[in-house]
Structure formats: C-alpha cells, structure tokens
Amino acid sequence: MDQFIVSARKYRPATFDMVVGQQSITNTLKNAIRNNHLAQAFLFCGPRGVGKTTCARILAKTINCENITENIEACNACESCQSFNQSHSFNVHELDAASNNSVDGIRALVDQVRIPPQVGTYKVYIIDEVHMLSQQAFNAFLKTLEEPPAYAKFILATTEKHKIIPTILSRCQIFDFARITVKDISGQLAYVAQQESIQADPNALHIISQKADGAMRDALSIFDQLVSFTGNTITYDQVIENLNVLDYDYFFRMTDLILEEKPSEILLLVNEVLQKGFEGADFITGYGAHLRDLLVCKDPATAKLVEASEDIRAKYVEQAEKYSRELLLQTLEVNNQADVQYKASSNKRLLLELSLLQMASLVKKKALTKQH
C-alpha cells in the first residue's frame, strides 16, 4: 500500500512560476537573479500558508543551480539541484527559530557561516518564524547579517513582522506576501482535483477557498479532508455539510422574505438556521457580507468584486435589481448595529429576530413613502 502524501506537500511549488498568487514577488526575485542583484538578506513576511518558506527554498535552489534556464528556473539536473531535491544539500540550511531561539543556536549558525560552500555558489540560511528569536539572539545575529561573506545569503520568514527589531529590518530586503485570492485558490484546487481524478463542483471549491481565508495550505488540507469524506466526487452540498458553512441559499431566501415583508416566515427561517447549530453571530456576519455583495452588484463595473462563481454572481445581480441603493444602505446599517450589539446582548436570539424584522419594516416604509 502506497504511503499517502498530503496535497500541501505533494503539490508544493518547485519553481517560481508554480507559486500561486505572489506573481509580483516571484517576478522581483527572478529579475534579481537575472541581473545579479541579490541582496545579502531577505525578509519574507505575511500570513500562514501563502508561500514564504516555499519561495525561500525555491530561491535557495535556483541561485545554486549550475545551469539556470532562460526563464530563471533551476535545471533539476546538476549536482546542486539533485542534492537539494534529495534533501541533503550542504549549501541550504533551515533553522526553526521557534525551537532554536537562544544565543547558542545563533552562535552555532554564525560559526557555520565562516565555512565557504564546497559545491555551488552560495550558502543559504533559511530561518523560519524568525520573530521567535530572543533579544540576545537578535543582537548576536546583527553583525553577521550586516556584513556576511559574499557567499552567504539569509532568508528570514515570519508571520509577525512587528515583533522583529528595527535594526534587523533595516538590514533586509522586505517582501510582504499577500493573502491568496479566492479565485487563485479555486484555480489551484481545480488543478489538484484534475490531477487526482476527482470530480469537484466549482461552487464547492469556491466554498473551500473562502474557508481557507487566503492560505493555500489550509485550502489543500480542507480539500484532503473532504476527499476522505466524499470519495472521488466533491459536491456543493457535501462541502456545506462537512464544513458546517451557512449556505448562500439562506441569505438569498432571507432577502426575498424581507423584500416581500413576511415576518412569520422570517422568524421560521431564523429558527431553522439556529436549529442547524449555527450561531446568530454567524448569520449576522454572513448576512452583512451578503448585503454588501448586493450593494456591489448594483453597478456592473463593481460586480466583479463579488468573490463568487459566475452562476452565484448572476443571482446576486438579479436580486440586487429588486433593491434600491438607499434601502440597501439602510438595511446594512441595521445589520451593522446588530453586529455591534450582539456580544453584549442578554437575549441574542431576540436581537437577531428584531433586526431582521426592522429590515422588513424599512421596505414597508419605503413602499408607503412612494404611495404618498
């Protein structure tokens, strides 16, 4: 029986072009290699799962390659590339600052830096979670970081740039990694599904991408979990059930009931949501996002800002036509007030119900104003 490899490892990018959602950073790094303008130290910062350590490894591998391609990618054939691929390169050293955050750990690294590379051009030191280093360790590292040997390159990675002392920041080229967009994550998940011969509903992949909150690693972990749950077919309903996500359909139904001024059915739908185990806060937050998307869809130029698949976006545009911009803003204001007051409320269910009924009364007032 073959050993299972999680998708986050199996589909980890091996070249700059394979990195998802960080084109500006990968292009800058490729140009630096092409023009031989490599800094002595880099700081990669950003949220988890967006490609910081992956880009550090690709950069380390590429600058040591003996036959770099015209597209600035490693050849995968030379001695340096092969040793890197087999995880026994003597030129690339990875240090986890979370477990090696003392002065002694940094002094050992500084002693290593003095030894030039035996194969390849550079010795590369990748220090992950660098913000975990102690103050004394940072100070011990400063001089080496400022004036390293020509063959030494440092790549620091962190999720918390604000914890790094300014004297370290001033010695590095800083690259801020962005959260990966829902569209980019969906595209990569579709590619992985195709490679694994898995039938995946685009709307299902979209929900996974939203749940991942901009982290590709999280998205691939959720994808693996759902494959274990569903087998080789991932449907929208299965994703909603497994991830316990409030379905788009609830918000579309609630909006129709508010527009049709049906208070009894509004209360019944609230009861249905709560009985399925969702918190009122989840509904208020989700409904606020739904109303925002409706407002965005009032103008065709901004409709593309809605992070949804084409068929769902079409439903937003259709429902937005039933609302005036003024009424949408008033409804959003009521929802926002409920969001602010929810935590302090002693009767949370009543607050949710009252807010939704107030939204329906706004529609009624608007209709009465038009009649007069």
Residue pairs with C-beta under 8 A, 6 or more apart in sequence:
6 220
6 221
6 224
7 192
7 196
7 220
7 221
7 223
7 224
8 216
8 217
8 220
8 221
8 224
11 188
11 192
11 195
11 220
12 54
13 19
13 20
13 51
13 54
13 58
14 58
15 58
15 73
15 74
16 26
16 29
16 30
16 55
16 58
16 62
16 72
16 73
17 26
17 71
17 73
19 26
19 51
19 54
19 55
19 58
20 51
20 180
20 184
20 185
20 187
20 188
20 216
21 50
21 51
21 178
21 180
21 181
21 184
21 185
21 216
22 50
22 51
22 55
22 177
22 178
22 180
25 55
25 175
25 177
26 55
28 175
29 55
29 59
29 175
30 71
30 72
31 37
32 38
32 39
33 59
33 62
33 63
33 68
33 72
34 72
38 63
38 153
39 153
39 172
39 173
40 145
40 148
40 152
40 153
40 154
40 171
41 145
41 148
41 153
41 154
41 155
41 156
41 171
41 172
41 173
42 56
42 59
42 153
42 154
42 155
42 156
42 172
42 173
42 174
42 175
43 130
43 156
43 157
43 158
43 161
43 164
43 168
43 169
43 172
43 173
43 174
43 175
44 52
44 53
44 55
44 56
44 155
44 156
44 157
44 158
44 175
44 177
45 52
45 157
45 158
45 159
45 160
45 161
45 174
45 175
45 176
45 177
46 52
46 159
46 176
46 177
46 178
46 179
47 159
47 177
47 179
47 214
47 215
48 159
48 215
48 217
48 218
49 212
49 214
49 215
49 216
49 217
49 218
49 219
50 177
50 178
50 179
50 180
50 214
50 215
50 216
51 177
51 180
51 216
52 157
52 158
52 177
53 126
53 128
53 157
55 175
55 177
56 126
56 155
56 157
57 92
57 126
58 74
59 124
59 155
60 84
60 91
60 92
60 122
60 124
60 126
60 153
60 155
61 74
61 80
61 81
61 84
61 92
62 68
62 72
62 73
62 74
63 121
63 122
63 124
63 153
64 80
64 81
64 84
64 89
64 91
64 92
64 117
64 120
64 121
64 122
64 124
65 74
65 75
65 78
65 80
65 81
66 75
66 78
66 79
66 80
66 81
66 120
67 75
67 77
67 78
68 74
68 75
69 75
74 81
74 84
75 81
76 82
76 85
79 119
80 89
80 91
80 119
80 120
83 89
83 90
83 119
84 91
84 92
90 117
90 118
90 119
91 117
91 119
91 120
91 122
91 123
91 124
92 123
92 124
92 126
93 109
93 112
93 123
93 124
93 125
93 126
94 126
94 127
94 128
95 105
95 109
95 125
95 126
95 127
95 128
96 128
96 129
97 127
97 128
97 129
97 130
97 131
97 132
97 133
98 128
98 129
98 132
101 132
101 133
101 134
101 137
102 134
102 136
102 137
103 134
103 136
103 137
103 140
105 137
106 133
106 137
106 140
106 141
107 140
109 125
109 141
109 144
110 140
110 141
110 144
112 123
112 125
113 123
113 125
113 144
113 148
113 149
113 152
114 149
115 123
116 123
116 149
116 151
117 123
117 151
121 151
122 151
122 152
122 153
123 151
123 152
123 153
124 152
124 153
124 154
124 155
125 152
125 153
125 154
125 155
126 155
126 157
127 133
127 154
127 155
127 156
127 157
128 157
129 157
129 158
129 159
130 156
130 157
130 158
130 164
130 168
131 158
131 159
131 160
131 161
131 163
131 164
133 141
135 165
138 164
138 165
138 167
138 168
141 168
142 167
142 168
142 171
144 152
145 154
145 168
145 171
145 172
146 171
148 154
154 172
156 164
156 168
156 172
158 164
161 169
161 174
161 176
178 214
179 213
179 214
179 215
180 214
180 215
180 216
181 214
181 307
182 206
182 209
182 210
182 307
183 209
183 307
185 208
185 209
185 212
185 214
185 216
185 219
186 202
186 205
186 206
186 208
186 209
188 216
188 219
189 200
189 205
189 208
189 209
189 219
189 220
189 223
190 200
190 202
190 205
192 220
192 223
193 199
193 200
193 205
193 223
193 234
196 227
197 232
198 227
198 232
198 233
198 234
199 232
199 233
199 234
200 233
200 234
201 234
201 235
201 236
201 239
202 309
203 236
203 309
203 311
203 312
204 226
204 234
204 235
204 236
204 238
204 239
205 234
206 307
206 308
206 309
206 312
207 236
207 239
207 240
207 243
207 245
208 219
208 222
208 223
208 226
208 239
208 243
209 219
210 307
211 218
211 219
211 222
211 243
211 245
212 218
212 219
212 222
222 243
223 234
225 242
226 234
226 238
226 239
226 242
226 243
227 234
229 238
229 242
230 238
230 242
239 245
240 247
244 277
244 278
246 273
246 278
246 282
246 283
246 286
248 290
248 308
248 312
248 315
250 269
250 273
250 283
250 286
251 286
251 287
251 290
252 290
252 315
252 319
253 269
254 266
254 269
254 287
254 356
255 290
255 291
255 294
255 319
256 319
257 265
257 266
257 269
257 360
258 266
258 331
258 356
258 359
258 360
258 363
259 322
259 323
259 363
261 360
261 363
261 364
262 360
263 357
263 360
266 353
266 356
266 357
266 360
267 353
267 357
270 283
270 349
270 352
270 353
270 356
273 283
274 280
274 349
280 342
280 348
280 349
280 351
280 352
281 339
281 342
281 343
281 348
283 352
284 335
284 338
284 339
284 342
284 352
284 355
285 339
287 335
288 332
288 335
288 336
288 339
291 328
291 331
291 332
291 335
292 332
293 306
293 308
293 316
294 316
294 319
294 320
294 323
294 328
295 320
295 325
295 328
295 329
295 332
296 302
296 303
296 305
296 306
296 316
297 303
297 306
297 313
297 316
297 317
297 319
297 320
298 320
298 323
298 325
298 328
300 317
303 313
303 316
303 317
306 313
306 316
308 316
320 328
323 331
324 366
326 366
327 362
327 363
327 366
330 362
331 359
331 362
334 355
334 358
334 359
334 362
335 355
335 359
337 355
338 351
338 352
338 355
341 351
342 348
342 351
342 352
345 351
